[in-house]
């Protein structure tokens, strides 16, 4: 599902509009699409609401940019971030931008950067307005990223009483199929038919790219699956054909509507 790799990226974070607790997960996600050349985070650092970010900046090599809020109700931080983005654009030292925010104020910035030939990735919460999502090449919801695991508690030294054998419970399976609603089925069906050859088959790689162009926030993880193939198989309205290329047992996946 990756659009392109090995891009030089400018990562710009709006501290006022994204949580700090899973910054490692965010940076790991960004690394899938390129190498961060700039990593900057913007806030009025005198505000207590952004104090949680201060502890994670140094260990993740993120440069804080301070901007006082001169007037109540006006977001000077957003303006500072937009100005920096344009300055970075004109240096010619990056191939794309990653805007980490849930704020629709960056919609015009994302559009302008794409007009300049930049790839634009967005990271934000599910509350992010559709306008900003649509302005990006790809938008990832922070909620689907792998959370940092808390440190394991030391084992207790007290003896543990043996449990009596009882009925074994199976692990609950994700209800992803229930989430595969009519809108998703129509999106997949239309996209497959748009690309299909005379026999109805569509190459999975091309399908993934088209899905992102139509819906920048499309991601199999939104439905409980890590990859596109398991998601498609779960719906039972499509068939998958994995064809051997004859090179190192590599296969290419094709899909069509049943």
DODO-695314 format. One record per residue (C-alpha): x, y, z; residue number from 1. Coordinates in Angstrom, 2 decimals. Layout:
       u       v       w   n
       X       Y       Z NUM
...
***
This chain:
       u       v       w   n
    0.00    0.00    0.00   1
    3.02    2.28    0.08   2
    2.82    5.03   -2.52   3
    6.55    5.61   -2.85   4
    9.64    4.98   -0.73   5
   12.99    6.63    0.03   6
   11.60   10.15   -0.10   7
   13.29   12.96    1.80   8
   10.50   14.15    4.09   9
    9.90   17.24    6.18  10
    7.93   16.17    9.24  11
    5.98   19.07   10.76  12
    3.98   18.40   13.93  13
    1.18   20.53   15.34  14
    1.54   19.89   19.09  15
   -1.83   21.49   19.85  16
   -3.81   19.02   17.76  17
   -2.22   15.57   18.14  18
   -1.49   13.46   21.25  19
    2.10   12.80   22.25  20
    1.78    9.34   23.86  21
    2.49    7.32   20.68  22
    5.12    9.43   18.96  23
    7.30    6.36   18.32  24
    4.44    4.71   16.45  25
    3.96    7.85   14.36  26
    7.64    8.06   13.44  27
    7.76    4.35   12.58  28
    4.78    4.86   10.27  29
    6.43    7.86    8.61  30
    9.60    5.81    8.04  31
    7.61    3.52    5.71  32
    7.30    6.36    3.22  33
   10.69    8.03    3.44  34
   13.51    9.46    5.54  35
   12.76   12.49    7.73  36
   15.16   15.29    6.80  37
   13.42   17.85    9.02  38
   11.57   16.98   12.23  39
    9.98   20.02   13.81  40
    7.16   20.48   16.29  41
    5.25   23.75   16.80  42
    3.57   25.12   19.91  43
    3.42   27.90   22.44  44
    5.64   26.04   24.89  45
    4.54   28.24   27.79  46
    1.15   26.49   27.74  47
    0.66   23.57   30.17  48
   -1.44   21.72   27.57  49
    1.67   20.77   25.57  50
    3.90   19.87   28.52  51
    3.58   16.15   27.72  52
    5.47   16.65   24.46  53
    8.58   18.03   26.18  54
    9.60   14.64   27.58  55
    9.61   12.88   24.18  56
   11.29   15.50   21.99  57
   14.93   14.83   22.87  58
   14.80   11.04   22.57  59
   13.17   11.32   19.13  60
   15.41   14.15   17.85  61
   12.47   16.50   17.19  62
   13.27   20.22   17.13  63
   10.75   22.36   19.06  64
    9.71   25.65   17.50  65
    8.25   28.17   19.92  66
    5.54   30.62   18.92  67
    3.73   32.85   21.40  68
   -0.05   33.15   21.08  69
   -0.30   36.89   20.65  70
   -4.10   37.11   20.45  71
   -6.77   34.97   22.06  72
   -8.67   32.87   19.52  73
   -5.98   33.20   16.82  74
   -3.58   30.33   16.22  75
   -0.16   31.86   15.63  76
    1.38   28.37   15.83  77
   -0.37   27.31   12.62  78
    0.95   30.39   10.82  79
    4.50   29.66   11.97  80
    4.24   26.08   10.75  81
    2.89   27.15    7.35  82
    5.66   29.73    6.88  83
    8.32   27.12    7.73  84
    6.76   24.66    5.30  85
    7.01   27.14    2.45  86
   10.59   28.03    3.40  87
   11.51   24.32    3.34  88
    9.72   23.87    0.02  89
   11.83   26.56   -1.63  90
   15.10   25.07   -0.35  91
   14.52   22.12   -2.69  92
   15.95   19.75   -0.09  93
   12.90   17.53    0.34  94
   10.64   15.40   -1.86  95
    7.60   15.46    0.37  96
    5.99   16.60    3.61  97
    4.33   14.82    6.50  98
    1.87   17.07    8.31  99
    0.95   15.68   11.73 100
   -2.26   17.41   12.77 101
   -6.02   17.00   13.02 102
   -6.64   20.62   12.08 103
   -8.39   21.59    8.84 104
   -6.39   24.86    8.80 105
   -3.64   22.97    6.96 106
   -5.87   22.01    4.03 107
   -4.65   24.86    1.82 108
   -1.02   24.16    2.78 109
   -1.34   20.50    1.74 110
   -2.95   21.53   -1.55 111
   -0.23   24.10   -2.27 112
    2.56   21.62   -1.55 113
    1.03   19.08   -3.92 114
    0.72   21.77   -6.59 115
    4.49   22.20   -6.23 116
    5.02   18.50   -6.95 117
    5.48   17.38   -3.34 118
    4.10   14.16   -1.89 119
    1.99   15.00    1.15 120
    1.25   12.53    3.94 121
   -1.08   13.38    6.80 122
   -1.31   11.87   10.27 123
   -4.15   12.77   12.59 124
   -7.02   11.52   14.69 125
  -10.30   10.23   13.30 126
  -11.89   13.60   14.09 127
   -9.80   15.19   11.30 128
  -12.06   17.04    8.82 129
  -12.54   15.47    5.40 130
  -11.17   18.54    3.63 131
   -7.67   18.09    5.09 132
   -7.75   14.32    4.50 133
   -8.67   14.80    0.84 134
   -5.86   17.33    0.36 135
   -3.21   14.68    1.18 136
   -1.83   11.91   -1.01 137
   -2.29    9.54    1.91 138
   -3.78   10.08    5.36 139
   -3.18    7.74    8.29 140
   -5.30    7.68   11.43 141
   -3.19    7.73   14.60 142
   -5.65    5.36   16.29 143
   -4.66    2.42   14.04 144
   -0.93    2.70   14.73 145
    0.78    0.16   16.93 146
    0.78    1.42   20.50 147
    3.89    1.36   22.66 148
    3.72   -1.53   25.09 149
    4.05   -0.62   28.77 150
    7.03   -2.04   30.62 151
    6.38   -5.49   32.02 152
    5.85   -5.70   35.76 153
    8.42   -7.74   37.73 154
    7.31  -11.28   38.49 155
    5.86  -11.84   41.93 156
    7.87  -14.03   44.32 157
    4.79  -15.33   46.12 158
    3.77  -18.89   45.25 159
    1.02  -19.30   42.73 160
   -1.74  -21.77   43.43 161
   -2.43  -24.22   40.59 162
   -5.68  -23.58   38.78 163
   -8.21  -26.28   38.27 164
   -8.54  -27.17   34.59 165
  -11.55  -25.53   33.03 166
  -13.02  -24.93   29.59 167
  -10.54  -23.15   27.38 168
  -11.71  -19.91   25.83 169
  -10.74  -19.07   22.28 170
   -9.27  -15.66   21.57 171
  -11.87  -13.27   20.24 172
  -11.54  -12.68   16.52 173
  -11.70   -9.12   15.16 174
  -15.09   -8.22   13.77 175
  -13.58   -6.63   10.71 176
  -16.05   -8.22    8.31 177
  -18.85   -6.38   10.07 178
  -17.03   -3.12    9.36 179
  -16.80   -3.90    5.63 180
  -19.85   -1.80    4.92 181
  -21.62   -1.01    1.67 182
  -19.40    1.99    1.00 183
  -16.23   -0.12    1.20 184
  -17.67   -2.85   -1.03 185
  -18.68   -0.27   -3.64 186
  -15.25    1.37   -3.50 187
  -13.47   -1.96   -4.05 188
  -15.88   -3.12   -6.76 189
  -15.74    0.12   -8.75 190
  -11.95    0.34   -8.47 191
  -11.44   -3.27   -9.58 192
  -13.73   -2.75  -12.56 193
  -11.94    0.49  -13.47 194
   -8.65   -1.38  -13.85 195
   -9.81   -4.84  -14.94 196
   -8.52   -6.55  -18.07 197
  -10.77   -8.46  -20.49 198
  -11.07  -11.35  -18.01 199
  -11.92   -9.06  -15.10 200
   -8.56   -9.38  -13.31 201
   -6.83   -6.39  -11.68 202
   -3.24   -6.30  -10.39 203
   -3.33   -5.73   -6.63 204
   -0.55   -3.12   -6.67 205
   -2.43   -0.94   -9.15 206
   -5.63   -1.40   -7.16 207
   -3.94   -0.18   -3.97 208
   -2.69    2.96   -5.69 209
   -6.10    3.74   -7.19 210
   -7.84    3.26   -3.82 211
   -5.54    5.88   -2.28 212
   -6.20    8.31   -5.10 213
   -9.95    7.93   -4.61 214
   -9.86    7.85   -0.81 215
   -6.61    9.10    0.80 216
   -7.52    7.70    4.23 217
   -8.07    4.18    2.89 218
   -6.06    1.68    4.92 219
   -6.74   -2.04    5.58 220
   -5.86   -1.40    9.23 221
   -9.00    0.73    9.53 222
  -10.93   -2.55    9.17 223
   -8.71   -4.70   11.37 224
   -6.35   -6.11    8.72 225
   -2.64   -5.46    8.22 226
   -2.73   -5.95    4.44 227
   -5.15   -5.51    1.54 228
   -5.34   -9.19    0.52 229
   -6.78  -10.48    3.84 230
   -9.31   -7.64    3.83 231
  -10.51   -8.51    0.33 232
  -10.69  -12.23    1.16 233
  -12.82  -11.52    4.25 234
  -15.60   -9.92    2.20 235
  -16.22  -13.07    0.08 236
  -17.39  -11.05   -2.92 237
  -14.03  -11.14   -4.67 238
  -11.56  -13.81   -5.72 239
   -7.78  -13.65   -5.43 240
   -5.32  -15.26   -7.87 241
   -1.70  -15.40   -6.69 242
    0.47  -16.01   -9.73 243
    4.02  -17.32   -9.53 244
    6.46  -15.12  -11.44 245
    9.10  -17.86  -11.70 246
   11.65  -15.65   -9.94 247
   12.69  -16.72   -6.42 248
    9.17  -18.06   -5.80 249
    7.82  -14.52   -5.92 250
    4.10  -14.16   -6.57 251
    1.88  -11.36   -7.86 252
   -1.68  -11.07   -6.62 253
   -4.63  -10.32   -8.87 254
   -8.24   -9.75   -7.84 255
  -11.61   -9.69   -9.58 256
  -15.28   -9.49   -8.71 257
  -17.01  -12.87   -8.43 258
***
